[in-house]
Amino acid sequence: MQKRSRFAEKTGLVTVSIVSHGHGAMVSSLLHDLAVHCGSRINVIVTLNIPESFTVRDDDFPFSVRILRNDLPNGFGANHNAAFNECESDYFCILNPDIRIEMDPFPALVDDLANSRVGVVAPKIVNPAGEVEDSARRFPTIGSLVRKLFGIAAVLDYKLGQETLSPDWVAGMFMLFRATVFEELHGFDDRFFLYYEDVDLCRRLRKRGYEVHLVPSVNIVHDARRESHRSLRHLRWHLASVLRFLLTR
């Protein structure tokens, strides 16, 4: 990742990074959600990881939308790292295209990041039925992975109440960072082509003394796409990432 001498100072602006793998319709819906609820406090970078006919006009949204087009598909981490190289905001946010926004999540999350000990913050993630998703988790071990394989693991690693939670890691469908912290960590480790980039980054944050937070008062809807359960290619990527994480210290 390229080095940057400084970021915008005290603007409160959030740069949102979204990666599309042929998900143009979902991205459009998400952009409209952001326009309704977030207005001009953000700007957006959309990375088209595979060719697709996705365009926006300058006056479509109250924020700027920059489109990056890849010649060849990149992994999750590499795509968001490339988007971060275009970031000049105080805050950098990772969003999956299948996220739906029903409220402005940023004021409460940015407030939490005012604590310099917090390295990343996330909202509570629910599915379209309103059920809590397993987006706050403990670091995986061989034992926990075996229990999950045999279907005897707990559905949720943490019980969410009203208070801010500090889980081991939060899932990469929504992560908000101070840009200076993301730069300090050199972003995601793009050796994880897909899966476990978020786990690895949270572990590296904790090793540097930062906390990982989830703010339950902020709800975001996630229409989860469990590709590793349906595609052998995604399953191979998933297993390779698990092994890399377990063998990396």
C-alpha positions as CSV (number, residue, x, y, z in Angstrom):
1,M,0.0,0.0,0.0
2,Q,1.3,3.5,-0.8
3,K,2.2,5.8,2.1
4,R,0.2,8.9,2.8
5,S,1.6,11.8,4.7
6,R,-1.7,12.9,6.2
7,F,-5.5,12.6,6.0
8,A,-8.2,15.3,6.0
9,E,-8.3,16.8,9.5
10,K,-11.4,16.9,11.6
11,T,-13.8,16.8,8.6
12,G,-15.7,13.8,10.0
13,L,-16.0,12.5,6.4
14,V,-16.2,8.8,5.9
15,T,-15.0,7.0,2.8
16,V,-17.1,3.9,2.1
17,S,-15.5,1.0,0.1
18,I,-17.9,-1.4,-1.6
19,V,-16.7,-4.3,-3.9
20,S,-19.1,-5.7,-6.5
21,H,-18.7,-9.1,-8.1
22,G,-21.6,-8.6,-10.6
23,H,-23.8,-7.2,-7.8
24,G,-24.7,-3.9,-9.5
25,A,-28.3,-4.1,-8.5
26,M,-27.4,-4.6,-4.8
27,V,-24.8,-1.8,-4.9
28,S,-27.4,0.6,-6.4
29,S,-29.8,-0.3,-3.6
30,L,-27.1,0.3,-1.0
31,L,-26.1,3.6,-2.5
32,H,-29.7,4.8,-2.4
33,D,-29.9,3.7,1.3
34,L,-26.8,5.7,2.0
35,A,-28.2,8.7,0.2
36,V,-31.4,8.6,2.2
37,H,-29.8,8.2,5.6
38,C,-26.2,9.5,5.4
39,G,-26.4,12.4,2.9
40,S,-23.2,14.2,2.2
41,R,-21.2,13.1,5.3
42,I,-19.7,10.2,3.2
43,N,-18.1,9.5,-0.2
44,V,-18.0,6.1,-1.8
45,I,-15.6,4.1,-3.8
46,V,-17.1,1.2,-5.8
47,T,-14.7,-1.5,-7.1
48,L,-16.0,-3.6,-10.0
49,N,-14.0,-6.8,-9.5
50,I,-15.4,-8.4,-12.7
51,P,-16.7,-6.6,-15.8
52,E,-20.2,-5.3,-15.4
53,S,-22.2,-2.3,-16.8
54,F,-22.4,-0.3,-13.7
55,T,-22.4,3.5,-14.0
56,V,-23.5,6.5,-11.9
57,R,-24.0,10.2,-12.9
58,D,-22.5,13.0,-10.9
59,D,-25.9,14.2,-9.7
60,D,-27.3,10.7,-8.8
61,F,-26.3,11.0,-5.1
62,P,-25.5,13.7,-2.5
63,F,-22.0,12.3,-2.2
64,S,-19.3,11.5,-4.7
65,V,-19.1,8.0,-6.1
66,R,-15.8,6.9,-7.7
67,I,-15.7,3.6,-9.7
68,L,-12.6,1.5,-9.9
69,R,-12.6,-1.3,-12.5
70,N,-10.2,-4.3,-12.3
71,D,-8.6,-5.9,-15.3
72,L,-8.4,-9.1,-13.3
73,P,-10.4,-10.2,-10.2
74,N,-8.6,-9.4,-6.9
75,G,-9.3,-10.8,-3.4
76,F,-11.4,-9.1,-0.7
77,G,-8.4,-7.6,1.1
78,A,-6.6,-6.4,-2.1
79,N,-9.7,-4.7,-3.4
80,H,-10.3,-2.7,-0.1
81,N,-6.6,-1.9,0.2
82,A,-6.7,-0.4,-3.3
83,A,-9.7,1.6,-2.4
84,F,-8.0,2.8,0.7
85,N,-5.2,4.2,-1.4
86,E,-7.8,6.7,-2.7
87,C,-9.1,7.6,0.7
88,E,-8.4,11.1,2.0
89,S,-11.1,11.0,4.8
90,D,-10.8,10.7,8.5
91,Y,-12.6,7.4,8.5
92,F,-12.6,4.3,6.2
93,C,-15.6,1.9,6.1
94,I,-15.8,-1.5,4.6
95,L,-19.3,-2.4,3.4
96,N,-20.6,-5.6,1.6
97,P,-22.9,-4.9,-1.3
98,D,-25.6,-7.0,0.3
99,I,-25.9,-4.7,3.3
100,R,-29.1,-2.6,3.7
101,I,-29.1,0.7,5.7
102,E,-32.2,1.7,7.6
103,M,-30.5,4.4,9.8
104,D,-27.4,6.5,9.7
105,P,-24.9,4.2,11.4
106,F,-22.0,6.6,11.4
107,P,-22.6,9.2,14.2
108,A,-22.7,6.5,17.0
109,L,-19.8,4.5,15.5
110,V,-17.6,7.5,15.0
111,D,-18.3,8.6,18.6
112,D,-17.0,5.2,19.7
113,L,-13.9,5.6,17.7
114,A,-13.2,8.9,19.6
115,N,-11.6,6.5,22.1
116,S,-8.1,6.2,20.8
117,R,-7.8,2.6,22.2
118,V,-10.5,1.4,19.8
119,G,-9.1,0.2,16.5
120,V,-12.3,-0.9,14.6
121,V,-16.0,-0.6,15.4
122,A,-19.0,-2.4,13.9
123,P,-22.8,-2.3,14.2
124,K,-25.1,-5.2,15.2
125,I,-25.9,-7.2,12.1
126,V,-29.3,-8.7,11.7
127,N,-30.8,-10.8,8.8
128,P,-33.9,-9.7,6.9
129,A,-36.1,-11.4,9.5
130,G,-34.5,-9.3,12.3
131,E,-32.5,-12.2,13.8
132,V,-29.0,-11.4,15.1
133,E,-26.2,-12.6,12.8
134,D,-23.0,-14.1,14.1
135,S,-20.9,-11.1,13.2
136,A,-19.1,-10.9,16.6
137,R,-17.0,-13.9,17.3
138,R,-14.2,-15.5,19.3
139,F,-10.9,-16.3,17.5
140,P,-11.2,-19.7,15.9
141,T,-9.3,-22.7,17.2
142,I,-9.0,-26.2,16.0
143,G,-11.5,-27.3,18.6
144,S,-14.0,-24.6,17.8
145,L,-13.8,-25.4,14.1
146,V,-14.4,-29.1,14.7
147,R,-17.4,-28.3,16.9
148,K,-18.7,-26.0,14.1
149,L,-18.1,-28.7,11.5
150,F,-20.2,-31.2,13.5
151,G,-22.9,-28.6,14.2
152,I,-22.4,-28.6,18.0
153,A,-21.1,-25.1,18.3
154,A,-23.1,-22.3,19.8
155,V,-25.1,-20.2,17.2
156,L,-23.7,-17.0,18.7
157,D,-20.3,-16.6,20.4
158,Y,-21.5,-13.5,22.3
159,K,-24.9,-12.5,23.7
160,L,-25.6,-9.0,22.6
161,G,-27.3,-6.6,25.1
162,Q,-27.5,-2.8,25.2
163,E,-23.8,-2.1,26.1
164,T,-20.9,-1.9,23.7
165,L,-19.2,-5.2,23.3
166,S,-15.5,-6.1,22.8
167,P,-15.5,-9.4,20.9
168,D,-12.3,-11.0,19.6
169,W,-13.2,-10.0,16.0
170,V,-16.0,-8.5,13.9
171,A,-17.0,-9.7,10.5
172,G,-16.0,-7.8,7.4
173,M,-19.4,-7.1,6.0
174,F,-19.3,-3.8,8.0
175,M,-16.1,-2.4,9.6
176,L,-15.3,1.2,10.4
177,F,-11.7,2.4,11.1
178,R,-10.0,5.7,11.7
179,A,-8.0,6.0,8.5
180,T,-4.7,6.4,10.4
181,V,-5.2,3.1,12.2
182,F,-6.0,1.2,8.9
183,E,-2.8,2.7,7.5
184,E,-0.8,1.7,10.6
185,L,-1.9,-1.9,10.1
186,H,-1.1,-1.7,6.3
187,G,-4.7,-2.7,5.7
188,F,-5.7,-6.3,5.1
189,D,-3.2,-9.1,4.5
190,D,-4.0,-9.8,0.8
191,R,-2.5,-13.3,1.1
192,F,-5.9,-14.2,2.4
193,F,-7.6,-14.1,-1.0
194,L,-11.1,-14.6,0.4
195,Y,-12.3,-15.2,4.0
196,Y,-10.5,-14.6,7.3
197,E,-9.0,-11.2,6.3
198,D,-11.2,-9.7,8.9
199,V,-10.2,-12.2,11.6
200,D,-6.5,-11.7,10.8
201,L,-6.8,-7.9,10.9
202,C,-8.6,-7.9,14.2
203,R,-5.9,-10.2,15.7
204,R,-3.2,-7.8,14.5
205,L,-5.2,-4.8,15.9
206,R,-5.3,-6.6,19.3
207,K,-1.6,-7.4,19.2
208,R,-1.0,-3.6,18.8
209,G,-3.1,-2.9,21.9
210,Y,-6.3,-1.8,20.1
211,E,-9.8,-2.9,21.1
212,V,-12.4,-4.3,18.7
213,H,-15.9,-2.9,19.4
214,L,-19.5,-3.7,18.4
215,V,-22.2,-1.1,19.1
216,P,-25.6,-2.9,19.5
217,S,-27.6,0.3,19.3
218,V,-26.8,0.5,15.6
219,N,-28.6,-2.1,13.5
220,I,-27.7,-3.0,9.9
221,V,-29.4,-5.6,7.7
222,H,-27.3,-8.3,6.0
223,D,-28.8,-10.6,3.3
224,A,-26.0,-13.2,3.8
225,R,-24.6,-15.0,0.8
226,R,-23.1,-18.2,2.1
227,E,-21.1,-19.0,-1.0
228,S,-18.7,-21.4,0.8
229,H,-21.7,-23.6,1.5
230,R,-22.6,-23.8,-2.2
231,S,-19.4,-23.5,-4.3
232,L,-16.4,-25.8,-4.2
233,R,-14.2,-23.0,-5.3
234,H,-15.3,-20.8,-2.4
235,L,-15.0,-23.8,0.0
236,R,-11.4,-24.3,-1.1
237,W,-10.7,-20.6,-0.5
238,H,-12.3,-20.8,2.9
239,L,-10.3,-23.8,3.9
240,A,-7.0,-22.3,2.6
241,S,-7.7,-19.1,4.7
242,V,-8.5,-21.2,7.8
243,L,-5.1,-23.0,7.5
244,R,-3.2,-19.7,6.9
245,F,-4.8,-18.1,9.9
246,L,-4.1,-21.1,12.2
247,L,-0.5,-21.3,11.0
248,T,0.2,-17.6,11.2
249,R,1.2,-16.0,14.6
